[in-house]
Amino acid sequence: MQNLLLVGTQAGLTAVDLHGTSVRPVLSSPIEQLASIPSAGEVVAAEGSQLTLIDAEALKPTSSWLVPGSTNALAAGTSCVAAAHESVVKLWDLRSARTMNTFDCAATRLGMDGNLIVYAADEAVLARDRRMPTLEIKLLPSIPTAKVSQLKAEDGHLIALQTSIGERGGTGFAVASAVDLTDYACLGQAEVCIPVTVVAAVPRAVAIGVARGPPGAVVSWA
């Protein structure tokens, strides 16, 4: 898996050898979303009204199951996958393909870290513990005119990017936030003009690069 790039397009899922020129088709259906499970060497692909679990070493599907319509966002943990559909988020057990939890929400972005499901809805960033799925936790409020464009939950931290086209100078702006997923405290925020070209995170900092205008910014925490 280290030398392969999995690419999902309208033509299907393809594996590209990064050290050569070989290209191998894996799935032939249009791919809406992909989520990787590096610790297990697996990938979950959303194909229309179906989720497919793929062995990333053998490049073969190992299981698939039906879901309620197209998938707007996807996030995978070591034993489960969260899929956002039109007005509901479903949590599936990867081995049994059974629904573990369901909650009503029109999520546009998803992330997962341990037992926590992080999602964007109504342009705010929220979370639910899958052991207590009825309790909604607000991590970041919405920003007028801005949409949640990127969201990454990993190693006890959340990195979120909220982007607005227009206003604040005319070209728009982006706000990057870092949140501790243990106590839900905001560790820092930075605002830059857009377009944002790069968002890179290390264990205790996130950097934002911009295409033009003022320099980018770094949010760091102790």
N, CA, C and O of each residue as an XYZ file, in Angstrom:
888
protein
N       0.822     -1.208      0.000
C       0.000      0.000      0.000
C       0.860      1.263      0.000
O       0.405      2.306     -0.469
N       2.102      1.195      0.520
C       2.959      2.362      0.612
C       3.326      2.911     -0.761
O       3.527      4.117     -0.898
N       3.417      2.066     -1.771
C       3.827      2.505     -3.095
C       2.661      2.690     -4.049
O       2.864      2.859     -5.251
N       1.442      2.659     -3.526
C       0.264      2.764     -4.382
C      -0.541      4.009     -4.049
O      -0.667      4.405     -2.890
N      -1.079      4.608     -5.092
C      -2.018      5.707     -4.942
C      -3.369      5.228     -5.454
O      -3.496      4.836     -6.615
N      -4.394      5.260     -4.572
C      -5.737      4.866     -4.968
C      -6.520      6.114     -5.363
O      -6.644      7.053     -4.578
N      -7.043      6.114     -6.576
C      -7.718      7.285     -7.133
C      -9.161      6.920     -7.455
O      -9.415      5.988     -8.219
N     -10.103      7.654     -6.875
C     -11.516      7.425     -7.158
C     -12.071      8.508     -8.057
O     -11.956      9.691     -7.736
N     -12.671      8.134     -9.174
C     -13.245      9.074    -10.127
C     -14.603      8.550    -10.591
O     -15.083      7.523    -10.111
N     -15.212      9.271    -11.531
C     -16.461      8.816    -12.126
C     -16.265      7.524    -12.916
O     -17.227      6.799    -13.169
N     -15.033      7.237    -13.302
C     -14.741      6.011    -14.060
C     -14.501      4.813    -13.154
O     -14.433      3.683    -13.637
N     -14.371      5.040    -11.836
C     -14.149      3.930    -10.913
C     -12.957      4.177    -10.010
O     -12.464      5.301     -9.911
N     -12.493      3.123     -9.351
C     -11.343      3.186     -8.445
C     -10.149      2.532     -9.126
O     -10.229      1.404     -9.611
N      -9.030      3.272     -9.152
C      -7.829      2.815     -9.838
C      -6.638      2.874     -8.896
O      -6.522      3.808     -8.103
N      -5.749      1.884     -8.974
C      -4.508      1.864     -8.205
C      -3.353      2.227     -9.123
O      -3.159      1.605    -10.168
N      -2.584      3.239     -8.726
C      -1.454      3.705     -9.526
C      -0.175      3.398     -8.774
O      -0.034      3.772     -7.610
N       0.766      2.715     -9.432
C       2.065      2.398     -8.841
C       2.935      3.652     -8.862
O       3.263      4.158     -9.936
N       3.312      4.157     -7.690
C       4.092      5.385     -7.615
C       5.539      5.203     -8.039
O       6.222      6.184     -8.332
N       6.022      3.960     -8.077
C       7.408      3.686     -8.465
C       7.503      3.114     -9.877
O       8.554      2.621    -10.286
N       6.427      3.183    -10.597
C       6.431      2.640    -11.951
C       5.373      3.316    -12.791
O       4.990      4.457    -12.534
N       4.910      2.611    -13.784
C       3.899      3.196    -14.669
C       2.621      2.356    -14.720
O       1.721      2.645    -15.509
N       2.540      1.332    -13.893
C       1.376      0.446    -13.962
C       0.149      1.095    -13.344
O       0.243      1.794    -12.335
N      -0.998      0.858    -13.956
C      -2.296      1.329    -13.483
C      -3.228      0.128    -13.462
O      -3.369     -0.579    -14.459
N      -3.865     -0.098    -12.314
C      -4.705     -1.279    -12.183
C      -6.111     -0.890    -11.734
O      -6.264     -0.265    -10.685
N      -7.144     -1.246    -12.508
C      -8.517     -0.965    -12.072
C      -8.907     -1.857    -10.894
O      -8.577     -3.043    -10.860
N      -9.616     -1.263     -9.929
C     -10.064     -2.005     -8.747
C     -11.583     -2.113     -8.737
O     -12.129     -3.194     -8.515
N     -12.274     -0.982     -8.979
C     -13.729     -0.959     -9.064
C     -14.122     -0.177    -10.320
O     -13.440      0.771    -10.709
N     -15.215     -0.580    -10.941
C     -15.630      0.073    -12.184
C     -16.773      1.067    -12.003
O     -17.114      1.789    -12.940
N     -17.367      1.114    -10.816
C     -18.473      2.046    -10.566
C     -17.931      3.429    -10.189
O     -16.823      3.524     -9.661
N     -18.685      4.501    -10.447
C     -18.267      5.844    -10.022
C     -18.063      5.909     -8.511
O     -18.868      5.380     -7.744
N     -16.986      6.557     -8.095
C     -16.640      6.651     -6.680
C     -17.007      8.033     -6.159
O     -16.561      9.046     -6.699
N     -17.823      8.072     -5.105
C     -18.237      9.341     -4.507
C     -17.298      9.792     -3.395
O     -16.968     10.973     -3.292
N     -16.866      8.836     -2.554
C     -16.012      9.158     -1.414
C     -15.063      7.989     -1.156
O     -15.369      6.840     -1.475
N     -13.901      8.307     -0.571
C     -12.936      7.296     -0.138
C     -12.491      7.598      1.292
O     -12.355      8.761      1.671
N     -12.267      6.555      2.078
C     -11.714      6.711      3.426
C     -10.745      5.560      3.671
O     -11.074      4.400      3.420
N      -9.562      5.879      4.157
C      -8.547      4.848      4.368
C      -8.469      4.437      5.827
O      -8.771      5.220      6.728
N      -8.055      3.189      6.046
C      -7.816      2.649      7.389
C      -6.381      2.126      7.387
O      -6.172      0.920      7.256
N      -5.380      3.015      7.530
C      -3.974      2.611      7.398
C      -3.568      1.479      8.317
O      -2.786      0.613      7.924
N      -4.095      1.471      9.558
C      -3.694      0.438     10.515
C      -4.125     -0.951     10.080
O      -3.515     -1.945     10.471
N      -5.183     -1.023      9.264
C      -5.680     -2.313      8.791
C      -5.320     -2.576      7.336
O      -5.591     -3.662      6.824
N      -4.719     -1.607      6.665
C      -4.391     -1.778      5.253
C      -5.632     -1.908      4.387
O      -5.655     -2.682      3.431
N      -6.671     -1.138      4.732
C      -7.940     -1.231      4.014
C      -8.426      0.154      3.603
O      -7.994      1.174      4.140
N      -9.336      0.157      2.634
C      -9.961      1.384      2.149
C     -11.453      1.136      2.019
O     -11.873      0.057      1.601
N     -12.260      2.138      2.380
C     -13.706      2.070      2.185
C     -14.064      3.012      1.049
O     -13.653      4.172      1.049
N     -14.825      2.524      0.082
C     -15.256      3.330     -1.054
C     -16.774      3.436     -1.068
O     -17.477      2.451     -0.841
N     -17.273      4.637     -1.337
C     -18.713      4.848     -1.488
C     -19.033      4.871     -2.971
O     -18.542      5.720     -3.715
N     -19.878      3.910     -3.396
C     -20.294      3.802     -4.797
C     -21.815      3.937     -4.857
O     -22.530      2.946     -4.705
N     -22.310      5.142     -5.074
C     -23.757      5.302     -5.141
C     -24.417      4.881     -3.846
O     -24.153      5.471     -2.799
N     -25.266      3.878     -3.896
C     -25.974      3.413     -2.699
C     -25.296      2.194     -2.084
O     -25.963      1.334     -1.509
N     -23.978      2.118     -2.204
C     -23.247      0.968     -1.680
C     -21.909      1.406     -1.109
O     -21.247      2.281     -1.668
N     -21.504      0.795      0.017
C     -20.162      0.945      0.565
C     -19.402     -0.346      0.335
O     -19.952     -1.433      0.507
N     -18.135     -0.231     -0.056
C     -17.311     -1.404     -0.337
C     -16.016     -1.318      0.452
O     -15.326     -0.299      0.423
N     -15.689     -2.400      1.162
C     -14.436     -2.507      1.901
C     -13.421     -3.210      1.013
O     -13.699     -4.275      0.461
N     -12.224     -2.600      0.875
C     -11.219     -3.105     -0.064
C      -9.926     -3.403      0.671
O      -9.460     -2.591      1.470
N      -9.350     -4.555      0.407
C      -8.010     -4.899      0.879
C      -7.016     -4.125      0.009
O      -6.886     -4.406     -1.183
N      -6.321     -3.158      0.598
C      -5.456     -2.279     -0.192
C      -4.170     -2.960     -0.638
O      -3.495     -2.459     -1.536
N      -3.816     -4.083     -0.037
C      -2.632     -4.828     -0.484
C      -2.983     -5.714     -1.675
O      -2.290     -5.701     -2.693
N      -4.060     -6.483     -1.543
C      -4.484     -7.381     -2.626
C      -5.262     -6.645     -3.712
O      -5.437     -7.160     -4.816
N      -5.738     -5.415     -3.388
C      -6.548     -4.607     -4.314
C      -7.807     -5.365     -4.740
O      -8.180     -5.412     -5.913
N      -8.445     -5.959     -3.714
C      -9.680     -6.696     -3.978
C     -10.740     -6.334     -2.939
O     -10.422     -6.181     -1.760
N     -12.004     -6.194     -3.370
C     -13.087     -5.964     -2.404
C     -13.260     -7.180     -1.507
O     -13.203     -8.317     -1.976
N     -13.470     -6.941     -0.220
C     -13.687     -8.045      0.714
C     -15.141     -8.119      1.178
O     -15.614     -9.187      1.565
N     -15.847     -6.997      1.141
C     -17.267     -6.999      1.489
C     -17.915     -5.720      0.981
O     -17.230     -4.740      0.689
N     -19.234     -5.736      0.880
C     -19.978     -4.539      0.487
C     -21.375     -4.620      1.071
O     -21.878     -5.707      1.355
N     -22.003     -3.452      1.249
C     -23.353     -3.418      1.786
C     -24.070     -2.169      1.291
O     -23.445     -1.177      0.917
N     -25.392     -2.245      1.298
C     -26.218     -1.157      0.796
C     -26.384     -0.072      1.845
O     -26.444     -0.352      3.042
N     -26.458      1.179      1.379
C     -26.678      2.327      2.251
C     -27.829      3.151      1.665
O     -28.167      2.987      0.493
N     -28.435      4.038      2.470
C     -29.623      4.769      1.994
C     -29.289      5.942      1.074
O     -29.399      7.100      1.475
N     -28.889      5.647     -0.137
C     -28.627      6.692     -1.118
C     -27.169      7.078     -1.223
O     -26.299      6.420     -0.651
N     -26.901      8.155     -1.961
C     -25.530      8.586     -2.203
C     -24.880      9.073     -0.902
O     -25.566      9.433      0.054
N     -23.547      9.075     -0.890
C     -22.781      9.408      0.308
C     -22.118     10.767      0.130
O     -21.339     10.965     -0.803
N     -22.426     11.703      1.022
C     -21.866     13.059      0.944
C     -20.518     13.187      1.631
O     -19.712     14.043      1.267
N     -20.267     12.336      2.625
C     -19.002     12.368      3.358
C     -18.782     10.997      3.976
O     -19.728     10.252      4.229
N     -17.509     10.679      4.214
C     -17.146      9.345      4.700
C     -15.938      9.480      5.618
O     -15.022     10.253      5.336
N     -15.936      8.723      6.724
C     -14.794      8.673      7.632
C     -14.719      7.276      8.217
O     -15.744      6.675      8.539
N     -13.514      6.761      8.354
C     -13.343      5.386      8.833
C     -12.452      5.341     10.063
O     -11.479      6.085     10.183
N     -12.816      4.436     10.984
C     -11.984      4.116     12.130
C     -11.463      2.700     11.968
O     -11.578      2.115     10.891
N     -10.888      2.141     13.033
C     -10.315      0.796     12.922
C     -11.381     -0.284     12.826
O     -11.130     -1.354     12.272
N     -12.585     -0.013     13.368
C     -13.610     -1.061     13.362
C     -14.940     -0.606     12.791
O     -15.870     -1.406     12.685
N     -15.048      0.669     12.420
C     -16.329      1.172     11.936
C     -16.118      2.277     10.916
O     -15.022      2.820     10.777
N     -17.186      2.594     10.213
C     -17.149      3.674      9.227
C     -18.404      4.521      9.398
O     -19.497      3.995      9.606
N     -18.234      5.835      9.306
C     -19.366      6.763      9.375
C     -19.630      7.289      7.971
O     -18.704      7.705      7.274
N     -20.887      7.271      7.561
C     -21.273      7.732      6.227
C     -22.396      8.746      6.363
O     -23.397      8.491      7.033
N     -22.224      9.908      5.718
C     -23.244     10.953      5.741
C     -24.046     10.895      4.455
O     -23.494     10.961      3.357
N     -25.356     10.771      4.608
C     -26.260     10.764      3.461
C     -27.067     12.064      3.480
O     -26.683     13.000      4.182
N     -28.141     12.153      2.752
C     -28.837     13.434      2.580
C     -29.241     14.083      3.900
O     -29.033     15.283      4.079
N     -29.805     13.327      4.815
C     -30.268     13.914      6.071
C     -29.988     13.024      7.268
O     -30.603     13.182      8.322
N     -29.062     12.090      7.108
C     -28.773     11.157      8.198
C     -27.307     10.737      8.134
O     -26.720     10.638      7.057
N     -26.734     10.495      9.305
C     -25.386      9.913      9.405
C     -25.533      8.531     10.013
O     -26.158      8.363     11.060
N     -24.949      7.542      9.345
C     -25.014      6.154      9.839
C     -23.615      5.666     10.166
O     -22.661      5.939      9.438
N     -23.505      4.946     11.259
C     -22.255      4.331     11.681
C     -22.377      2.828     11.480
O     -23.281      2.182     12.011
N     -21.434      2.278     10.690
C     -21.502      0.862     10.324
C     -20.330      0.096     10.916
O     -19.206      0.597     10.957
N     -20.598     -1.117     11.373
C     -19.548     -2.034     11.785
C     -18.886     -2.595     10.531
O     -19.568     -3.136      9.661
N     -17.570     -2.473     10.430
C     -16.876     -2.875      9.206
C     -16.894     -4.382      8.981
O     -16.847     -4.833      7.837
N     -16.960     -5.156     10.037
C     -16.875     -6.614      9.876
C     -18.240     -7.249      9.632
O     -18.365     -8.169      8.823
N     -19.254     -6.765     10.325
C     -20.581     -7.374     10.170
C     -21.458     -6.610      9.180
O     -22.497     -7.112      8.753
N     -21.036     -5.382      8.809
C     -21.816     -4.501      7.921
C     -23.185     -4.182      8.520
O     -24.149     -3.951      7.790
N     -23.263     -4.169      9.831
C     -24.516     -3.821     10.507
C     -24.457     -2.386     11.013
O     -23.391     -1.883     11.367
N     -25.618     -1.731     11.045
C     -25.692     -0.372     11.560
C     -25.474     -0.377     13.070
O     -26.143     -1.103     13.806
N     -24.528      0.447     13.518
C     -24.255      0.554     14.951
C     -25.043      1.709     15.568
O     -25.613      1.575     16.651
N     -25.068      2.852     14.865
C     -25.789      4.023     15.358
C     -26.274      4.842     14.172
O     -25.718      4.756     13.077
N     -27.310      5.635     14.397
C     -27.839      6.531     13.378
C     -28.271      7.824     14.057
O     -28.880      7.792     15.127
N     -27.956      8.970     13.436
C     -28.518     10.216     13.954
C     -28.858     11.140     12.786
O     -28.173     11.163     11.764
N     -29.930     11.895     12.971
C     -30.420     12.783     11.931
C     -29.534     14.013     11.838
O     -29.378     14.760     12.804
N     -28.954     14.212     10.654
C     -28.052     15.343     10.463
C     -27.662     15.411      8.991
O     -27.333     14.392      8.384
N     -27.698     16.606      8.423
C     -27.244     16.788      7.037
C     -25.779     17.214      7.065
O     -25.464     18.387      6.862
N     -24.884     16.254      7.318
C     -23.458     16.549      7.453
C     -22.802     16.711      6.081
O     -23.122     15.988      5.137
N     -21.884     17.667      5.989
C     -21.148     17.894      4.742
C     -19.691     17.449      4.827
O     -19.041     17.255      3.800
N     -19.178     17.287      6.040
C     -17.821     16.786      6.263
C     -17.857     15.839      7.446
O     -18.685     15.999      8.343
N     -16.962     14.845      7.458
C     -16.898     13.876      8.552
C     -15.444     13.598      8.910
O     -14.554     13.628      8.060
N     -15.234     13.329     10.184
C     -13.946     12.855     10.659
C     -14.180     11.893     11.810
O     -15.258     11.884     12.403
N     -13.181     11.084     12.129
C     -13.332     10.127     13.223
C     -11.999      9.973     13.943
O     -10.949      9.827     13.317
N     -12.064     10.009     15.264
C     -10.873      9.812     16.081
C     -11.283      9.038     17.321
O     -11.948      9.584     18.201
N     -10.893      7.775     17.400
C     -11.312      6.926     18.504
C     -12.823      6.746     18.479
O     -13.389      6.328     17.469
N     -13.470      7.063     19.593
C     -14.932      6.932     19.678
C     -15.670      8.186     19.234
O     -16.900      8.225     19.262
N     -14.932      9.206     18.826
C     -15.549     10.478     18.504
C     -15.777     10.626     16.992
O     -14.867     10.422     16.188
N     -17.011     10.985     16.631
C     -17.347     11.318     15.246
C     -17.459     12.838     15.170
O     -18.259     13.443     15.884
N     -16.665     13.445     14.313
C     -16.661     14.892     14.134
C     -17.310     15.199     12.795
O     -17.049     14.512     11.807
N     -18.161     16.231     12.751
C     -18.860     16.504     11.494
C     -19.199     17.985     11.369
O     -19.288     18.712     12.359
N     -19.385     18.405     10.125
C     -19.817     19.766      9.830
C     -21.290     19.725      9.467
O     -21.708     18.933      8.622
N     -22.083     20.591     10.115
C     -23.515     20.692      9.836
C     -23.947     22.117     10.123
O     -23.557     22.697     11.137
N     -24.752     22.683      9.235
C     -25.161     24.089      9.356
C     -23.946     24.992      9.511
O     -23.999     26.023     10.182
N     -22.840     24.579      8.870
C     -21.573     25.325      8.828
C     -20.902     25.472     10.189
O     -19.949     26.241     10.314
N     -21.369     24.762     11.208
C     -20.658     24.660     12.477
C     -19.935     23.310     12.500
O     -20.206     22.440     11.672
N     -19.009     23.144     13.458
C     -18.301     21.867     13.615
C     -18.752     21.248     14.927
O     -18.627     21.854     15.991
N     -19.280     20.029     14.835
C     -19.895     19.347     15.974
C     -19.266     17.972     16.149
O     -18.492     17.523     15.303
N     -19.598     17.312     17.239
C     -19.079     15.968     17.499
C     -20.085     15.167     18.302
O     -20.909     15.720     19.030
N     -20.002     13.851     18.156
C     -20.761     12.926     18.995
C     -19.853     11.764     19.364
O     -19.076     11.275     18.544
N     -19.967     11.335     20.605
C     -19.283     10.130     21.048
C     -20.161      8.954     20.631
O     -21.344      8.925     20.972
N     -19.615      7.994     19.910
C     -20.464      6.909     19.415
C     -20.998      6.019     20.532
O     -21.885      5.198     20.293
N     -20.478      6.166     21.736
C     -21.039      5.443     22.886
C     -22.250      6.178     23.456
O     -23.053      5.588     24.179
N     -22.385      7.494     23.123
C     -23.522      8.307     23.562
C     -23.991      9.152     22.378
O     -23.866     10.376     22.410
N     -24.523      8.525     21.347
C     -24.781      9.229     20.089
C     -25.868     10.297     20.142
O     -25.985     11.088     19.206
N     -26.657     10.344     21.198
C     -27.706     11.361     21.278
C     -27.178     12.706     21.788
O     -27.862     13.723     21.671
N     -25.976     12.715     22.349
C     -25.394     13.944     22.900
C     -24.552     14.643     21.833
O     -23.546     14.102     21.373
N     -24.970     15.844     21.445
C     -24.246     16.620     20.436
C     -23.327     17.629     21.117
O     -23.756     18.364     22.006
N     -22.063     17.663     20.700
C     -21.054     18.531     21.295
C     -20.660     19.581     20.260
O     -20.252     19.232     19.152
N     -20.780     20.871     20.609
C     -20.393     21.925     19.687
C     -18.903     22.229     19.871
O     -18.483     22.652     20.948
N     -18.111     22.014     18.824
C     -16.679     22.274     18.876
C     -16.336     23.668     18.373
O     -15.532     24.374     18.982
N     -16.951     24.066     17.255
C     -16.694     25.389     16.680
C     -18.003     25.971     16.168
O     -18.764     25.263     15.508
N     -18.287     27.230     16.451
C     -19.513     27.840     15.940
C     -19.396     28.133     14.449
O     -18.299     28.146     13.889
N     -20.524     28.364     13.828
C     -20.502     28.769     12.425
C     -19.960     30.188     12.311
O     -20.033     30.966     13.263
N     -19.413     30.523     11.139
C     -18.927     31.869     10.839
C     -19.793     32.401      9.701
O     -19.914     31.736      8.672
N     -20.400     33.583      9.855
C     -21.265     34.112      8.796
C     -20.590     34.089      7.429
O     -19.449     34.529      7.291
N     -21.275     33.591      6.444
C     -20.880     33.463      5.026
C     -19.859     32.350      4.782
O     -19.538     32.072      3.626
N     -19.338     31.702      5.831
C     -18.279     30.702      5.645
C     -18.836     29.285      5.658
O     -19.833     28.998      6.322
N     -18.175     28.407      4.912
C     -18.492     26.982      4.892
C     -17.295     26.199      5.413
O     -16.153     26.638      5.276
N     -17.554     25.047      6.007
C     -16.472     24.179      6.470
C     -15.912     23.455      5.244
O     -16.566     22.580      4.676
N     -14.700     23.829      4.845
C     -14.119     23.282      3.625
C     -13.178     22.112      3.875
O     -12.999     21.267      2.998
N     -12.572     22.049      5.064
C     -11.697     20.928      5.405
C     -11.881     20.583      6.873
O     -12.160     21.446      7.706
N     -11.715     19.284      7.172
C     -11.896     18.811      8.542
C     -11.055     17.551      8.703
O     -11.179     16.605      7.925
N     -10.198     17.551      9.724
C      -9.352     16.381      9.970
C      -9.273     16.125     11.467
O      -8.857     16.997     12.230
N      -9.673     14.927     11.887
C      -9.605     14.518     13.288
C      -8.597     13.382     13.409
O      -8.732     12.349     12.752
N      -7.584     13.578     14.253
C      -6.523     12.573     14.362
C      -5.717     12.806     15.629
O      -5.426     13.948     15.986
N      -5.355     11.720     16.309
C      -4.471     11.782     17.482
C      -4.944     12.785     18.530
O      -4.137     13.512     19.109
N      -6.259     12.821     18.772
C      -6.786     13.667     19.822
C      -6.933     15.132     19.473
O      -7.212     15.950     20.350
N      -6.749     15.483     18.195
C      -6.873     16.873     17.788
C      -7.732     16.989     16.534
O      -7.784     16.078     15.707
N      -8.395     18.115     16.416
C      -9.182     18.439     15.231
C      -8.570     19.656     14.557
O      -8.249     20.645     15.217
N      -8.409     19.582     13.246
C      -8.034     20.728     12.434
C      -9.203     21.010     11.501
O      -9.605     20.137     10.732
N      -9.753     22.223     11.562
C     -10.892     22.589     10.721
C     -10.580     23.871      9.969
O      -9.934     24.772     10.505
N     -11.037     23.951      8.730
C     -10.875     25.150      7.913
C     -12.256     25.617      7.470
O     -12.992     24.876      6.819
N     -12.602     26.859      7.831
C     -13.872     27.468      7.441
C     -13.576     28.585      6.442
O     -12.839     29.522      6.748
N     -14.155     28.478      5.249
C     -13.794     29.346      4.132
C     -14.990     30.142      3.650
O     -16.099     29.616      3.549
N     -14.758     31.436      3.349
C     -15.806     32.302      2.816
C     -15.337     32.915      1.502
O     -14.229     33.445      1.416
N     -16.183     32.842      0.483
C     -15.899     33.497     -0.794
C     -16.491     34.902     -0.734
O     -17.711     35.065     -0.696
N     -15.636     35.904     -0.726
C     -16.101     37.274     -0.640
C     -16.104     37.801      0.786
O     -15.955     37.045      1.746
N     -16.283     39.162      0.910
C     -16.280     39.904      2.167
C     -14.899     39.903      2.812
O     -13.986     39.208      2.365
N     -14.770     40.682      3.848
C     -13.517     40.950      4.560
C     -12.397     41.293      3.568
O     -11.420     40.553      3.457
N     -12.532     42.368      2.876
C     -11.507     42.767      1.929
C     -11.882     42.469      0.495
O     -11.201     42.907     -0.433
N     -12.961     41.727      0.306
C     -13.457     41.488     -1.042
C     -13.111     40.142     -1.632
O     -13.911     39.582     -2.381
N     -11.934     39.598     -1.319
C     -11.530     38.325     -1.925
C     -11.976     37.124     -1.118
O     -11.935     35.995     -1.608
N     -12.403     37.353      0.115
C     -12.797     36.243      0.974
C     -11.731     35.940      2.003
O     -10.679     36.578      2.031
N     -12.009     34.963      2.848
C     -11.085     34.640      3.931
C     -11.252     33.190      4.343
O     -12.235     32.541      3.985
N     -10.290     32.689      5.092
C     -10.349     31.339      5.652
C      -9.861     31.378      7.086
O      -8.875     32.046      7.399
N     -10.555     30.660      7.956
C     -10.179     30.573      9.367
C      -9.806     29.131      9.678
O     -10.621     28.225      9.504
N      -8.580     28.915     10.136
C      -8.132     27.585     10.565
C      -8.200     27.511     12.082
O      -7.780     28.436     12.777
N      -8.730     26.404     12.592
C      -8.873     26.223     14.036
C      -8.300     24.876     14.444
O      -8.406     23.890     13.715
N      -7.689     24.854     15.630
C      -7.215     23.606     16.224
C      -7.974     23.384     17.527
O      -8.046     24.284     18.364
N      -8.543     22.187     17.705
C      -9.367     21.868     18.885
C      -8.844     20.596     19.532
O      -8.555     19.612     18.852
N      -8.727     20.629     20.850
C      -8.368     19.440     21.621
C      -9.612     18.565     21.753
O     -10.628     19.015     22.283
N      -9.546     17.330     21.281
C     -10.710     16.454     21.314
C     -10.860     15.703     22.636
O     -11.741     14.855     22.774
N     -10.009     16.011     23.597
C     -10.148     15.438     24.933
C     -11.058     16.300     25.805
O     -11.979     15.794     26.445
N     -10.790     17.615     25.822
C     -11.611     18.522     26.638
C     -12.387     19.517     25.781
O     -13.075     20.390     26.309
N     -12.277     19.384     24.440
C     -13.021     20.202     23.476
C     -12.641     21.683     23.522
O     -13.418     22.538     23.096
N     -11.447     21.986     24.038
C     -10.983     23.373     24.091
C     -10.373     23.767     22.746
O      -9.684     22.970     22.109
N     -10.636     25.014     22.322
C     -10.015     25.540     21.117
C      -8.580     25.950     21.454
O      -8.362     26.786     22.331
N      -7.612     25.368     20.765
C      -6.206     25.604     21.062
C      -5.656     26.825     20.336
O      -4.624     27.371     20.726
N      -6.332     27.247     19.297
C      -5.849     28.415     18.562
C      -6.553     28.550     17.234
O      -7.084     27.580     16.693
N      -6.553     29.788     16.704
C      -7.153     30.062     15.412
C      -6.286     31.061     14.652
O      -5.565     31.859     15.252
N      -6.367     31.004     13.337
C      -5.685     31.984     12.497
C      -6.541     32.242     11.271
O      -7.215     31.345     10.767
N      -6.505     33.487     10.797
C      -7.289     33.860      9.618
C      -6.357     34.359      8.515
O      -5.420     35.117      8.768
N      -6.634     33.916      7.285
C      -5.842     34.354      6.133
C      -6.798     34.720      5.006
O      -7.986     34.400      5.047
N      -6.250     35.402      3.992
C      -7.056     35.661      2.808
C      -7.112     34.383      1.973
O      -6.351     33.447      2.219
N      -8.003     34.341      0.995
C      -8.070     33.178      0.123
C      -7.635     33.589     -1.285
O      -7.613     34.783     -1.584
N      -7.285     32.630     -2.165
C      -7.458     31.189     -1.963
C      -6.344     30.543     -1.144
O      -5.167     30.882     -1.268
N      -6.762     29.603     -0.306
C      -5.810     28.800      0.466
C      -5.287     27.686     -0.431
O      -6.069     26.966     -1.052
N      -3.980     27.544     -0.499
C      -3.387     26.523     -1.356
C      -2.908     25.306     -0.577
O      -2.832     24.208     -1.128
N      -2.582     25.492      0.712
C      -2.027     24.378      1.475
C      -2.469     24.471      2.923
O      -2.452     25.548      3.519
N      -2.861     23.347      3.482
C      -3.084     23.235      4.926
C      -2.317     22.000      5.378
O      -2.631     20.882      4.970
N      -1.304     22.207      6.228
C      -0.465     21.097      6.666
C      -0.447     21.064      8.186
O      -0.347     22.105      8.834
N      -0.544     19.862      8.754
C      -0.586     19.733     10.214
C       0.520     18.811     10.698
O       0.820     17.792     10.076
N       1.120     19.188     11.819
C       2.053     18.334     12.553
C       1.466     18.194     13.957
O       0.469     18.848     14.261
N       2.063     17.346     14.839
C       1.408     17.094     16.121
C       0.999     18.328     16.926
O      -0.007     18.274     17.633
N       1.736     19.433     16.848
C       1.382     20.581     17.679
C       1.254     21.888     16.902
O       1.376     22.967     17.482
N       1.012     21.800     15.610
C       0.832     23.024     14.831
C       0.141     22.726     13.516
O       0.175     21.603     13.013
N      -0.493     23.768     12.963
C      -1.066     23.672     11.628
C      -0.650     24.926     10.870
O      -0.693     26.030     11.413
N      -0.250     24.752      9.618
C       0.186     25.874      8.793
C      -0.764     26.037      7.614
O      -1.238     25.053      7.046
N      -1.040     27.295      7.247
C      -1.925     27.595      6.126
C      -1.138     28.423      5.114
O      -0.580     29.463      5.461
N      -1.093     27.963      3.866
C      -0.430     28.708      2.806
C      -1.453     29.325      1.873
O      -2.489     28.721      1.597
N      -1.169     30.529      1.384
C      -2.092     31.221      0.485
C      -1.408     31.501     -0.846
O      -0.181     31.559     -0.935
N      -2.234     31.674     -1.884
C      -1.695     31.834     -3.235
C      -1.158     33.237     -3.479
O      -0.182     33.410     -4.210
N      -1.785     34.238     -2.875
C      -1.341     35.619     -3.118
C      -1.731     36.476     -1.924
O      -2.469     36.042     -1.039
N      -1.224     37.694     -1.917
C      -1.563     38.602     -0.836
C      -0.647     38.420      0.358
O       0.512     38.043      0.187
N      -1.142     38.681      1.580
C      -0.305     38.582      2.787
C       0.192     37.151      2.995
O      -0.360     36.209      2.426
N       1.231     36.992      3.812
C       1.742     35.642      4.084
C       0.680     34.766      4.750
O      -0.335     35.255      5.245
N       0.941     33.476      4.748
C       0.054     32.547      5.425
C       0.198     32.670      6.933
O       0.721     33.662      7.440
N      -0.271     31.654      7.643
C      -0.273     31.727      9.103
C      -0.024     30.356      9.683
O      -0.196     29.335      9.017
N       0.389     30.353     10.952
C       0.619     29.108     11.689
C      -0.138     29.181     13.011
O      -0.049     30.174     13.732
N      -0.883     28.119     13.324
C      -1.497     27.977     14.641
C      -0.709     26.892     15.369
O      -0.600     25.768     14.879
N      -0.162     27.222     16.530
C       0.598     26.219     17.292
C       0.132     26.230     18.745
O      -0.463     27.203     19.207
N       0.403     25.153     19.450
C      -0.005     25.051     20.847
C       1.010     24.235     21.625
O       1.714     23.398     21.060
N       1.079     24.482     22.915
C       2.067     23.809     23.766
C       1.612     22.408     24.103
O       2.313     21.685     24.811
